[in-house]
Amino acid sequence: MKNAMDLQVSEDESQAPLQMPICLEELYAYECVKLKRIPGLVQWEKLRFLNVSGCSELEELPSMETLVSLEELRTDGCVKLKSIRGLAQLTKLRLLDVSGCSELEELPCMESLTSLQELWAGGCVKLKGSGRL
């Protein structure tokens, strides 16, 4: 992939503050079980893929509205994640996987997500309908 930056965060690095270039396009922090938050996320306007699957201690994601290039968001297995703010502005989002996010309480109205092709939300036992999917 030309001009793509791919950063993989291992479990050992998950407590270190994430200071990454704002031109980051892909972030895979799969199963970083000690990761609780991702500071600086709102600055990564070029981010296209965000995978924090299995980050069981992740409690929140900063508001996502500035991530206008985001195409895939995978938070499956983030059992402490309660909400994902700013999703409605992500018009390029094709895939949203929140399956297994057992504390997730709501998702915003999805009508503006015109590119959304896949939504995975199995196991979201607290999820309430707050708008049309």
N, C-alpha and C positions, 0 to 999 in steps of 0.2 A: 504494500500500500504506500503510495508516494506521499511524502511529507507527513506521515502519520506518526504520532508519538504514542507509544504504548508503555504504560507503567504498571508493573505488577507489584503488589504489596504483599509481603509474606506475613504470617502470623507474628513473627518476632519483631517486625517493624511497626506493628499496628498501634503501639502506644506513642510512637514518635510523631511530632507534629508534621502534617503533610504540607510541605512547601514545594509546590510544583509549578512549572511554567504555565502561564495562562493560555498558551497555545496547545495545551494538552487536548488530544482528540479521543483517547480511550483510557479508561481507568478500570482495571480489574482488581478488586480488593476481595476476592472470593474467600470466604471462610476465615476472615480476620476476626476471630471471636472476641478479641479485646477492643475492637474499634467501636467507639461510642458515638462519634460524630466526625464530620468531614469539613473542617474549617476551610474557607477559601473557595468552596464549590461554586459560589455565585459568580466568581471571576472567570470561570472557564467557559466562555461563550462558544468556543469551537468544539467543545466536548460532544461527541456523537454517540459514544457507548459508555454506559456506566453500569458496572456489575458489582454489587455489594452483597450478592447472594451468600447466605449462611453467616453473615455478620450478626451473630445472635445477641450481641450487646448494643447494636446500633439503635439508638433511641429516637433520633430525629435526623432529617435531612434539611438543610437550609432551604428557603423558598427557591423553587426551581425556575421561576419565570425568566431569568436571564439566560438559561441554557437553551437558546433558540435553535441550536443545531442538533439537539439530542434526538436520536433515532431509536435507541433501545435503552430501557431502564429495567434492570433486573434487581429486585430486592427480595426475592423469594427466600424464605427461611429467616428473615429478620424479625424474630418473634417479639421484640420489644418496640418495634416501629409503630407509632400510633397514627401518624398522618404524613401525607406528602403534599405540601403546599405548592401552588404555582403550576400545577399540571396543565391547567386549561390553556396556558400560553404556549405549550409545546406542540406547535402545529406540524412539526416534522416527525413526531414520535410515531413509530410503526409498531413497536412491541413494548408492552407493559406487563411485567410479571411480578405480582405481589402475592403469589401463592405461598401459603404457610405463614403469612404475617398475621399471627393470631391476635395481636393487639390493635391492628389497624382498624380504626373506627369509621373512617369516611374517605371517599374519593370525591373530588369535585365533579361537576357536570362535565361530561366528556364530549358534548356536541361539537366543540371547537377543534377536537382532535381528528381532523379530517383525514390524516394519513394513517391513523391507527388501524392495524390489520389483525393484531393478536392481543388479547387481554386474558391473562391467567390470574385467577383470584380464588382458587380452591383453598379451603382451610382458613379463610378469613372469617372466623366465627363471630366477630364483633362488628363486621362491616355493615353499615346502614346505607340505604339508598338515599343519596342527597341530591340526586339529579339523574337525568337520563343518560344511559350508556350508549 
